[in-house]
Amino acid sequence: MSEFEYITVLVSIVIGLGVTQLLSGIARLVRDGRALAPAWWVIVVVATLLLGNFQVWWVSFGWRHLADWTFFSYLAFMILPVLLYLLAYLVLPADLHLGGTELAQEFIRKRKPFYTIVALIPLASFFQQWMFNHSPPPADLDTGLRLLWLVVATPGFVSSRVRVQAAVAVLGLALMLVYIELLFVQIGRASGRERG
């Protein structure tokens, strides 16, 4: 087992716990026959978090060539999966027995810690980059898109209005899809053309 394989075991477990939290929460809501229509935007948040977990797991593979792991670089490596797990638990807690209206109200009550953690994600990703590359993030599209999460989190943190929360949820999913398309799908196509 390589050093990277050993180090990624706990990352995989934490990401797996976050994905399990999200999927089991949705399964409980569906199984219990909850009327989810009033909380459709909470389900959009769940979809965004699922994509976020997949994306962090995918990006973590990019660090496989790092030769000199330290305890502090390992801590930096673990920050994003831990934050995503906390978000998964806040959006769909394990003791969830709510209908759609109550689910939306519960999310709005927990919006401040939720969006505080959302705002920490780009900062944590910049810290991770700095720990591994020993330089600040470059002024590029990737950095700009990550900074947009701070902008998206602000109205979600401030407003308790359902319309604002729904708009933030849709905007967050759109931002995640754009981020994945621009930075991962196109990069994959470019590397495929280079090999071909």
N, C-alpha and C positions, 0 to 999 in steps of 0.2 A: 504494500500500500504506500503510495507516495505521500509526501507531506501535505500536498494540496487535498488529496482525497481524505486524509485524516481530518484536516481542518474543516472541510465542507460538511462533514457528518452532522454537526450541530446546526449549521445553517439550514441544511435540508430538513432537519427535525422541526426547527422553529417555523420555517415556511410551511411545512406540512401541517403543523398545528393551526396556523392561520387559515390555510385553505380548508382544513377540516371544520374549523369554527364557522366559517362562512357557509360552506355547503350543508353542514348539519343544521345550521340555523334556518336556512331556506327550506330544507327537508322537513323540519319540525313545523314550520309555518304552513307548508302545503299539506302535510299529514293531518294536522289538526283542523284543516278546513278553514283557515283564517281568511277573512275578506281583506285581500292585500291591495285592492285598487287605491284606497286613500294614501297608501305608502309606496306607490310605484317608484317614486324617486329614491326611496331608501334601497330598493332593489337595484336601482341604477348605481348607487354608491357601492353596494356589494359587488356588482359586476366590475366596477373600477378597481376595487381592492383585489379581486381575483386576478385581474390583469396585472396589477402592481406586483403581486406576489410572484406571478409567472415571470414578469420582466426582471425582478431582482434576482430570481434564481438563474435566469438566463445570463444576466450580466455578470453574476458571480463566477461563471465559467471563464470569463475573460481574465481573471486574476490567476489562472492556473500556472502562468509562467513566472510568477513572482518567486524569486529564489530565497530571499531572506525574510522569513516570517518572524515577527516578534509578538509578544503578548499584546502590545498596544495596537499593532496592525490587525491582529485577530479581533480585538475589541471593536475596532473601526469596521471590520468586515461584518460583525454581528449586529451593528446598530440598526440597519435598515430592516432586516427580518423581524427584530424585536418590535420596532415601531409599527410595522404592518400587522403584527399579531395583536398589539394593543388596540389598533383601529378596528380589527375584526371583532374583538371582544366588545368594544364600545358600541359598534353598530348592531350586532346581534348577540347579546349576552347569552350565556348558557342557560339561564333560568327564564328564557323568553317564553311567555304565554300570553301574547298580545294579539289583538286584531289590528287591521291596517291603521285605523285612526289612532289607537293607543301607541302603536309602533312609531308612527310619525311624531307623536307628541313626546315619546320617550327619547327619540333621536334629538329633537329640538332641545330637550332639557340637558342632554349630554353634548350639545354642539360645541361648547367652548373647549373642553378637553380634547374632543375629537379634532377640531380644526387647529388647535395648538400643535397636536402631533402631526397633522398634515403639513403644517408650516415647518416643522422640524425636519421633515424628510429631505427636502432639497439641501438644507444646511448640513444634514448628516451625510448626504451623498458628496457634497463638496469636501467635507472633512475626510471622508473615506478616500477621495481622489488625492487629497493633499498627503495623507499618510502613505499612500502607495507610490505616488509620483514625485513627492517632495516639491510640488509647485502648485500655485493656485490654479483653479479651473480656467481654461482659456476662454476668451470672449468669442464664443461660437454659438451655433444654433442649439446644441445640446444644453449648454449653460443657460441660454435664454429661456428655453422651454421649461427647464427645472425651476427657474426663478418665477415663472408664471404661476406655479403652485402657490407661492406666497400671495400673489394677487387673488387667485381663486379662493384661497382659504379665508381671506379677510371678510367678505360679505357673509359667508357662512358662519363665521365666528360672531359677527356683530348682530345679525338679524335673527329674530325668532319667527319671522313670517314664513309660512309654508311655501309661498311662491318663490321667495328668495332661495330657500333651501332646495327647492326643485330645480331652479335655474342653475344653482351652483353644482348640483349633482349631474345635470346634463352637460354643463360646461366641463366639469372634471372628467367625465367619460370621454367627451370629444377631445380634450387635451391629451388624455392617455392614448387614444387611438392615433392621433396625429403624431405624438411622440414615437410610438411604436412604428408607424409607417415611415416617418422621415428618417429615423435613426437606426432601425433594425432591419426592416424589410428592404429598404434601398441599399443599405450596407451589404446585406446578404446578396442582393442581385449584383452589386458591383464586384464583390469578391468572387462570385460565380463567373462573371465575364472575364476577370483576370485569369482565372484558372483555365478557362476555355480557349 
